[in-house]
Amino acid sequence: MLATKFGFDLRDGVNVGVTSRPEHIRVAVEGLLQRLGTDYIDLLYQHRIDPAVPIEDVVGAMADLVREGKVRYLGLSEAGVANIRRAHAVHPISALQSEYSLWERNLDDDILPVLRELGIGLVAFSPLGRGFLSGSAQRAEAYPPSDFRHQDPRLQGANYDANMQAAAAVRALAESRQVTPGQIALAWALHRGDDIVPIPGTKRRAYLEQNVVAASVALSPQEMELLDRALAHVAGPRYNSERMATVDR
């Protein structure tokens, strides 16, 4: 399946804002089709909700592309309940992409129930908790200023220490099960429902092969409860204020 996004205006590699005007969507998709060398995109996401453009106009333009055969299914990213409902009323939304993991469960109370009511799948990004759950996270200052993790509040100071301590439960369970911490974290996400598909990002084949094994790691109800309790509280906000402003909540 080929999935891609539109919605961030990048100039010289720098994001200069969310752009979801209908005319921009068409230009963006035509460019995507050309660069990807394909006749259609399986799943097209709006990267972020554009507060300047009604979601009905956005999804209407996306639906036109479906009717033209250039797109098969529609998705949203980091959308809130109101916009999910409004979008789905215009054209069926097949997937919502949002951050979700044992370490970040902000969707449980409001978003997930609506997705399940409407039959929308969740594509969970950062299921390894930006490295905390796999044991690879470093302090914010270890990353270059160009890396968004350099300003991640959860990687800073006392927050980092507290979060590493909480994530020790994942490492301990992984050691007892003779699997990797990342496999435990992915197995947790998979156990949360057949409608949840985690997408751990990696450029290394060895890590990809490790991640695939997670599908065969069975967690007992007791192990799920243990993990839930250990990671019930995370120190620090999810993003800094600038990045959080792009999330529709």
C-alpha positions in Angstrom: 0.0 0.0 0.0 1.3 3.4 -0.9 0.3 6.1 1.6 1.4 9.7 1.5 0.4 13.2 2.7 -0.1 16.8 1.7 -0.6 19.8 3.9 2.8 21.2 4.9 4.2 23.9 2.7 7.9 23.2 2.5 10.3 25.7 0.9 14.0 24.8 0.8 13.2 22.1 3.2 11.7 24.4 5.8 8.0 24.2 6.9 6.4 27.6 6.4 2.9 26.5 7.4 -0.1 24.3 6.9 -1.6 24.7 3.4 -4.8 22.8 2.5 -6.5 25.0 0.0 -8.3 22.9 -2.6 -6.2 24.2 -5.4 -3.1 23.4 -3.5 -4.3 19.8 -2.8 -4.6 19.1 -6.5 -1.2 20.5 -7.3 0.4 18.6 -4.5 -1.2 15.3 -5.5 -0.3 15.7 -9.2 3.3 16.3 -8.0 3.2 13.3 -5.8 1.9 11.0 -8.6 4.7 12.3 -10.9 7.5 11.9 -8.3 6.3 8.5 -7.2 5.8 7.2 -10.7 2.3 5.9 -10.1 -1.3 6.4 -11.5 -2.9 6.5 -8.0 -2.2 6.8 -4.3 -3.8 4.1 -2.1 -4.2 6.3 1.0 -3.9 10.1 1.0 -3.7 12.0 4.3 -4.1 15.6 5.1 -0.9 16.1 7.2 -2.4 18.5 9.7 -5.8 20.3 10.0 -5.6 23.7 8.4 -7.5 26.2 10.6 -7.9 28.6 7.6 -9.7 26.1 5.4 -13.0 24.3 6.4 -12.5 20.6 6.6 -15.5 20.2 4.3 -13.6 22.0 1.5 -10.5 19.9 2.2 -12.3 16.6 2.1 -14.4 17.7 -0.8 -11.3 18.3 -2.9 -9.8 14.9 -1.7 -13.1 13.2 -2.7 -12.9 14.6 -6.2 -9.5 12.9 -6.5 -11.1 9.6 -5.4 -13.8 10.0 -8.1 -11.1 10.7 -10.7 -9.2 7.5 -9.7 -6.1 9.3 -8.5 -6.7 8.3 -4.8 -8.4 5.3 -3.3 -8.8 6.0 0.4 -8.7 9.2 2.5 -7.0 9.8 5.8 -6.4 12.6 8.4 -3.5 13.2 10.7 -3.7 14.5 14.3 -7.3 15.5 13.8 -9.7 16.1 16.7 -13.1 14.7 17.3 -15.1 17.5 15.7 -13.1 17.6 12.5 -13.1 13.8 12.2 -16.9 13.8 12.3 -17.2 16.7 9.9 -14.8 15.1 7.5 -16.4 11.7 7.6 -19.8 13.3 6.8 -18.4 14.5 3.5 -16.6 11.3 2.4 -15.6 8.2 4.4 -12.4 8.6 6.2 -10.4 5.3 6.3 -7.6 6.1 8.7 -6.4 8.6 11.2 -2.7 8.9 11.8 -1.7 10.1 15.2 0.9 9.5 17.9 -0.1 6.6 20.1 1.9 4.2 22.2 2.2 2.7 25.6 4.0 6.0 26.4 1.4 8.3 24.8 -2.2 7.4 25.3 -3.9 10.8 24.6 -6.4 9.1 22.2 -8.0 6.7 24.6 -10.7 8.8 26.1 -12.1 10.7 23.1 -10.5 9.9 19.7 -10.5 6.1 19.8 -14.2 5.7 20.7 -15.1 8.0 17.8 -12.8 6.1 15.4 -14.5 2.8 16.4 -17.9 4.3 16.1 -17.3 5.4 12.6 -15.2 2.4 11.4 -12.0 4.4 11.0 -8.6 2.7 11.6 -5.8 4.2 13.6 -2.3 4.4 12.1 -0.1 4.9 15.2 3.1 6.8 14.7 6.0 6.9 17.2 4.8 3.6 18.8 8.3 3.3 20.3 7.8 6.5 22.3 10.5 8.4 20.4 13.1 5.9 21.6 12.1 5.7 25.3 10.3 2.3 24.9 13.0 0.8 22.8 15.8 2.1 25.1 17.5 4.3 22.5 16.3 7.8 23.6 19.0 10.3 24.5 18.8 13.6 26.4 17.6 16.5 24.3 21.0 18.2 24.2 22.5 15.1 22.5 20.5 15.8 19.4 21.5 18.6 17.0 19.4 21.8 17.0 17.9 20.9 13.6 16.4 17.7 15.2 13.0 18.3 16.7 14.0 16.1 19.7 16.4 18.8 20.7 13.4 20.7 21.9 11.3 17.8 23.1 10.2 18.5 26.7 10.1 14.8 27.6 13.8 14.5 26.8 14.9 17.4 29.0 16.3 17.4 32.5 14.3 15.7 35.2 11.6 14.7 32.7 14.2 12.5 30.9 15.2 10.8 34.2 11.6 10.1 35.2 10.6 8.8 31.8 13.6 6.5 31.6 12.8 5.1 35.0 9.2 4.5 34.0 10.3 2.8 30.8 12.4 0.4 32.8 9.3 -1.8 33.2 9.4 -2.4 29.4 13.0 -3.3 29.4 12.5 -5.7 32.4 9.6 -7.5 30.7 11.5 -7.7 27.5 14.5 -9.3 29.3 12.2 -11.9 31.0 10.6 -12.7 27.7 13.9 -12.8 25.8 12.7 -10.2 23.2 13.6 -6.6 22.6 12.0 -3.7 24.4 10.8 -2.4 21.1 9.1 -5.7 20.4 7.2 -5.4 23.7 6.1 -1.8 22.9 4.9 -2.8 19.5 3.1 -5.9 20.8 1.3 -3.7 23.3 0.0 -1.5 20.5 -1.1 -4.5 18.4 -2.9 -5.9 21.4 -4.9 -2.7 21.8 -7.1 -3.7 18.8 -7.2 -5.1 15.3 -8.0 -1.5 14.1 -4.6 -0.2 15.3 -1.6 -0.4 13.0 1.7 0.9 14.5 4.3 2.4 12.1 7.7 2.5 13.7 10.1 4.5 11.6 13.4 3.0 10.7 15.9 3.1 7.9 17.8 -0.1 9.0 16.8 -3.5 7.7 17.9 -5.2 11.0 15.5 -3.0 13.0 12.7 -3.6 10.5 13.2 -7.4 10.9 13.1 -7.0 14.7 9.9 -5.0 14.5 8.1 -7.6 12.4 8.7 -10.2 15.1 6.5 -8.1 17.4 3.4 -9.5 15.6 4.1 -12.9 17.1 4.8 -11.6 20.7 1.7 -12.5 22.8 1.2 -10.5 26.0 -1.0 -11.8 28.8 -3.7 -9.6 30.4 -1.4 -9.4 33.5 1.5 -8.2 31.4 -0.7 -5.6 29.6 -1.8 -4.4 33.0 1.7 -4.2 34.4 2.8 -2.1 31.4 -0.3 0.2 31.6 0.4 0.9 35.3 4.2 1.5 34.8 3.6 4.0 32.0 0.4 5.6 33.3 2.1 8.9 33.8 4.7 10.5 31.6 6.8 13.5 32.7 6.6 16.6 30.5 4.2 17.8 27.8 4.0 15.9 24.5 5.5 18.7 22.4 6.8 22.2 22.9 4.1 24.9 22.4 5.0 25.5 18.7 4.6 21.9 17.7 1.6 21.3 19.9 -0.2 24.2 18.1 -0.3 22.0 14.9 -2.3 19.3 16.7 -6.1 19.6 16.4 -7.3 19.0 20.0 
